[in-house]
Structures are given as C-alpha cells and as structure tokens.
Amino acid sequence: QVQLVESGGGLVEAGDSLRLSCTASGLAFSAYTMGWFRQAPGKEREFVATISWRGRSTYYVDSVKGRFTTSRDNAKNTVYLQMNSLKPEDTAVYYCAATTAPARPLMGPSEYKYWGQGTQVTVSS
C-alpha cells in the first residue's frame, strides 16, 4: 500500500519560512518524480514544483520561483519543500504527489499517480 504523508504545515506570518516534508512508503521512492501542489479554498489545485528522481532537475511555478526550493533525500524516502518569504497568497493545503513520468514541469494533477493527504499552510498578513 502506497502512502505519502506530508508534515510541516502551520500558521506563520508574512515573510516567515516553513519546510514541508513528504515521506513515502510502499513504493520505490527513488524511481519516482515527485511533485508539490497546493489548493486554496474555492480554487483549483495548482502546480507548485517538480523534482526529478535523482533531484538533479527541478521546476517551479513562476509565483514561487526564488522563494521555494524542493529537494529530496532518497535514503529517507522523503521530499522537501522549503518555503521562504511566505505571502498571504501562499495560504493553501499543500500536497505532495508521485509519478513515474520523467521529470519535466508535470503541471497537471492527472499526471501523478499517488497523492498525500495534504498539510495546511496559513500565512497571515
């Protein structure tokens, strides 16, 4: 049974930082491209970032470039999303996802096979 479990969300003020983690089990983690998405209330799920299976390639939505960084530790079956200079518009539930597709932006949720349950990030102004 595949499980992706996110953690690290919380309530912060604008300008603060958070690091999200997503730990996988039940799959050959190092063979999967990993993605991060977010969904704000009343909005569609939005692509945030993708990282290749070795971590050598990353892709970001324009709105987070320069502020967010994704990385992974295949020995720990974990992918991370470091979020700096957070803004109120970053408020959303953040999800990690896994796909066997080769790394490229992979911006569509349908391109991912497995999903975590999400972790809430709230940024106050």
Summary of the structure (lengths in Angstrom):
residues: 125
radius of gyration: 13.3
end to end distance: 40.0
largest distance: 40.3
contacts: 386
relative contact order: 0.31
helix: 12%
strand: 49%
